[in-house]
Every structure is written in C-alpha cells, then in structure tokens.
Amino acid sequence: MKWTDSLDVAIALSEAHPDVDPTKLNFVELMRWVLALPGFQENETHCGEKKLEAIQQAWIDELN
C-alpha cells in the first residue's frame, strides 16, 4: 500500500483499530498508524496533509 491508496489504507486502519473514532484522530497519530500497517511500503517523506485527509475521510466513510 501507498499513501495514495486511501481506501485500502482506511480499511486496514478500521480493522486494526476498530474502536477508534477517526474524526478524533490527529494527523501525527494517523501518520504513525499508517506507517505501522503491515504491507505499507512508503515512508513519511511522501506523506502530506491532503493524503492524510483523504485517508481519514475514507475511514469515516467506511464506518458509515
């Protein structure tokens, strides 16, 4: 997975952290959690606010 795989990352995050409300998560913590996902292949230098927003929104959408 990469930063641009918003939906795949969101699904993996929702499975790894089922009790978390993604609207309450700050971007620093979100970035750490994404980097810790098994199969995630990029590092923080390729990360940006827009990519984190897309992941967070996909996670929110996944829960609804």
C-alpha positions in Angstrom: 0.0 0.0 0.0 1.0 3.6 -0.6 -0.2 7.0 0.6 -2.5 7.3 -2.4 -4.3 4.0 -1.7 -6.7 5.9 0.6 -9.5 3.3 0.6 -7.2 0.3 1.2 -5.4 2.1 4.0 -8.7 3.2 5.6 -10.0 -0.4 5.5 -6.7 -1.6 7.1 -6.9 1.1 9.8 -10.5 0.3 10.6 -9.6 -3.4 11.0 -6.5 -2.6 13.1 -8.3 0.0 15.3 -12.0 -1.0 15.4 -12.8 1.1 18.5 -11.3 4.4 17.2 -13.3 7.3 16.0 -11.2 8.7 13.1 -12.7 12.1 13.5 -10.9 12.4 16.8 -7.5 11.4 15.5 -4.8 14.0 14.8 -2.7 13.7 11.7 0.5 12.9 13.5 -1.1 9.8 15.1 -2.8 8.9 11.9 0.5 9.0 10.0 2.2 6.8 12.7 -0.6 4.2 12.4 -0.5 4.2 8.6 3.3 3.7 8.7 2.8 0.8 11.1 0.4 -1.1 8.9 1.6 -4.4 7.5 2.3 -4.1 3.8 2.6 -0.3 3.8 5.5 0.5 1.5 6.2 4.2 1.8 7.7 6.5 4.4 6.7 9.8 5.9 8.6 11.9 3.3 5.8 11.0 0.8 3.1 12.0 3.2 1.2 15.2 3.2 -1.9 16.8 4.7 -4.1 16.1 1.6 -3.1 12.5 1.6 -3.9 12.2 5.3 -7.2 14.0 4.9 -8.1 11.5 2.1 -7.3 8.6 4.3 -9.2 10.0 7.2 -12.3 10.7 5.1 -12.2 7.3 3.5 -12.0 5.8 7.0 -15.0 7.9 8.1 -16.9 6.8 5.0 -16.1 3.2 5.7 -17.7 3.4 9.1 -20.9 4.9 7.7 
